[in-house]
């Protein structure tokens, strides 16, 4: 019987593992567009200095001119092939934008990428034949706008005809590449320390300090003894507010003669010392997790750490 159960369980596990890896292999190809930075140039200067003009190729540019920096990375597991090298990916700028120039920088010499102006507000990127996993290319575009655009990165759209592929859009931020690495180390250390304390708490929680109960010899009722800052002993039937004593004040001799102290030998899982320590560790872990998954990922780019980790070493060499 046990042998049959073992065979069935082994078969189920093998089927699940096979299904999991098959799904992974069949997963869609994924290209991620990442915005690094976008900033205005010459904005407002023509109002203060009427003679100030921005020129590009001999043409005078409008007041609103932006530099847009970003890139595309193959963030999927599979290499993407059969690319035509002309209009594989179209980046569509918001209405009112006019592309003036664009420059492309591939991550490797083997990656051949071209960028062309398709329409006034469309950049066409062509990738020759193959786009390998973790390969990327950066671009810098000069864009003239008819009005001020605060969040151009979130307004970008994409079109493509690459088979079985989806394009995602994200923002990593220029400073994130440098700030994220040190910040992430501190998060890992804090979580490691708190996790160690949590594991240490488990054996400690198996035992706790022995507690005592105090009984009145006359009534045989349990009472509470308190000591104030003047070293006076107070007796109460229930817990009292510190420094507001409603109970009886007794001497040390009276305590010895009229009250008895009994040790509590029954183990209690809900001992308040253990509960407090456990709660403190859990709250600390939750706080660290909140900082990482919300603040860190939102403002420092932890959610895009794979892209940053790939880009950072190569960009540093260049």
N, C-alpha and C positions, 0 to 999 in steps of 0.2 A: 504493500500500500504506500509506504513512504517513498519507495523507488518511483512509483507511478506519479506521485505528487511532485517529486523532484524533476522528473522528465517534463511534466506539464509546465512547471514554473520556468524551467530552463528554456523551453520552446517559446513561451510568452515573452520572456526577456529578450531572446534572440530576435523575435519578430518586431518588438518595440524598437530595439537598437537599429535594426535594418531599416525600418520605416523612418526613424529619425534622421539617419544619415542620407537616405534617399531623398527626403524632403529638403535637406540642406543642399544637396547637389542640384536639385531641380529649382532652387530658389531663383527668383528673378535677378538679372544683373542690376547693379545699382551704381549710379553716378551721383555724386553729391556736389552741388555748387555751394561754395562757401564765400561769404563776404568778409573781407578783412578790414576795409576802411573806406570811408567816403567823406570827402571834405571839400569845402568851397574855396575857390581861389579868386582873389580880387574883388570879393563881395563888398559892396558899399564904398569902395575907394573912389569910384567915379563921382559919387555924390559930394564927397569932401574935396576931391581933386578933379576938377572938370577936365584937365588935360591928361588924366590917367586913362590909358586904353590898353586892353588885352588884345594882342594880335596872334593869329595862328595862320601861317602860310600866307601872310600879307592881308588877311581878312580881319576886320575888327569883330571881336566877340561881344556878346551881350554881357549884362551885369552878372547874371547867374551862370557861373561856370563851375563844374564839379569835376573832381578826380575820383574815379571809382576803381577800387582795387579788390580783386577776388580771384577765384580759380575754380577748377573742376578736378575732382579726384574719382578714380574708380574705387569705390568703397565696398564693392562686392567681392565675393570669393573667386569669381571666374574672370578670365580675360575676355574682353569684348573684341570680336574680330569682324571681318567683312565691312569695315568702315570705308567710306568713299573718299574722304579727305577734302570735301568741298563745303557742304552745308549739313554736317552731321548733327550739330546742336545750334539752335537759334536762341540767343538771349534777347528778350524783348524789353526794352526800357519803357518807363511810363510815358503816357501821352505828353507832348510838349517838350520832349527831350530830343536832341539832335546830336548824334555821334560825330565828333570831330576827328578823333584818332584813337587807335588801340594798338597795344603792344603785347605780345605773348611770350612767356618764358617757360619752356617745358622743363620737367624735373630731370630728364635724362636726354642724352644726345640721340638715343634710338627713337624717342617719341617725337614724331613730326606733326606739328600743329600749325595751322594757319588761321588768321582772323581777318574777316572782310566786313565791310559795311554793306549790308543788304538793302535796307531802307534807311530813312532818317533815324529811326529809333530801334533798329535791329542789328545785332552783331552776330555774324555767322562764324562758327568755329568748325574747322575741318580737321579731322584726325585721320592720318594715313594708316589704313589697314588694321592696326592692332592697338588697343588700349588695355595695358596689363593691369592686374590688380595692384592697388596702392600707387600706381603712377598718377601724376597730376601735372597740371600746367597752371601757371599764374597769368593774370592779365591786368593791365592798367589801361583805363579808358578815360579820355577827356570828353566830357559831355556838356553841351550847352543846353540850358533849360530856360523856358519862357517864364517860369515862376520858381519860387523857392520850394524845394522838396526836402523835407526833414528826414524821412525814412525811406530813401530810395531802395535800400537793400530788401526791405519787405515788400516792395511793389514790383520786383522783377518777375517776369514770366518766362517760361521755357517751352520750346517746341523741338521735337526730334522724331526721326523715323528709324531709330535703332531698335531692332527686333528684341522683344522680351526684356526690355530695360525700362527702369523708372528713374527719374531725376528728382532728387530731394534738394531743398534749399535750406541753408543754415547760416549762422553768423558766428565767427570765432573771435573777431576783434584783434586788432594789431597787438595790443599790450598783452592779450591772453597767452600768446605764444611764450612770453617770458615769465609772466606772473604765475601761470598755472602750475609750472613744474615745482617751484618751492612750496606753494600753498598746498598742493596735493600731498607732499611729503608730510606736512604737519597734520593734515587730516588723518593720514594713515597711522601716524604715531599715536595720535589721541585715541583713535578707535582701537588700536592694538593694546594700549594701556588699560582702557576701560574693559575690553574683552578679557584681559588677564585678571583684572579685579573680579569680574563676573565669575570666571572659572574658579578663582580662589574662594569666592563666597560659597560655592556649592559644598565643599567639605566642611567649611566653618559652620554652615547652617545646620549640619547634622547634630551639632552640640551647641549649647548656649549656657550662659552663666546660671547657676542655681538661684532660684528665687525663694523668697521667704514670705510667709503670711503671719500676721500678728493677731492673737485672739485675747479677748478679755476673759480672765479666769472666772469672774463672777457670772457674767451672762453667756459665756462661751460663744460670743459673736466675734466675727472678724472685724478688725478696726484698722485704720491707717494711722501711722505715726509720721509726723513731720517735724523738722528742725528748722527754726527760723535763724536769722542772722545774728541773734543774741544767744544762740545755742540753747534755746528753750525748746522743750519737747511738747508737741501738741497732739491730741488724740481726736480723731474724727471718724464718723461712720462711713463717710464717703470722701471722695477727692475734693479738696478745698482750693480756693484761689490763693496763690502765694501772697503773703503779707496781710491777708484778710482772714484771720483765724476765728472760726466759730466754735471750734472744739475746745476740749478741756486742756489746760496746761498742767503737766505732771512733772515730777522730779525723776531723776535717774533711779532713785531707790524705789519709787512707786512703780516705775516701769518694770523693774526686776521682780517686785513682789506681786503685782496685780495683772501682769500680762505675760504671755508665753509666745515664743517665736518658734514656728514650725517650718522646716524646709519643704519646698515643693519638689517632689521627686518624679513627677509626671512630665514627660517630654511634651513640649508644645511646638508644633510647626509654626504656629502663628505668633511666636514670641515677637514682641514689638521691636526688639533690637534687630532681629533678623529681617523683619518686614521693612523697617526703615532703611537698612543697608541695601536690601534688594531693590527697593523703590528708587533710592538715590542712584544706583548704578543704571537701572533701566531708564530713568529720566535723562541721565547723562548720555547714554547711548542714543536715545531718541533725539536729543538736542544736537549731537554731533551728526546724526543722520540727516536731520532737517537742514543743518548748515550746509552739508555736502550736496544733498539732492536738490535743494532749492536755491540757497544763496550762492554757493560755489558754482553749481552748474549754470545758474542764470547769469551771474555777473563775471565769472572767471573762465567760463567755457569748458567746465569739466565734462559736460555732455558730449563734447566734440574732441575728447582727448586723443582718440585714434588719429584723427586728421592732423591735430597739432603735433603729435609725436612723430608723425611721418614727415610733415613739412619742416619742422624746426631744424633738425640736423642738416638737411639738404640746403635750406635757405641760409643757414649760418655759414656753410662752406662757400656759397656763392657770394 
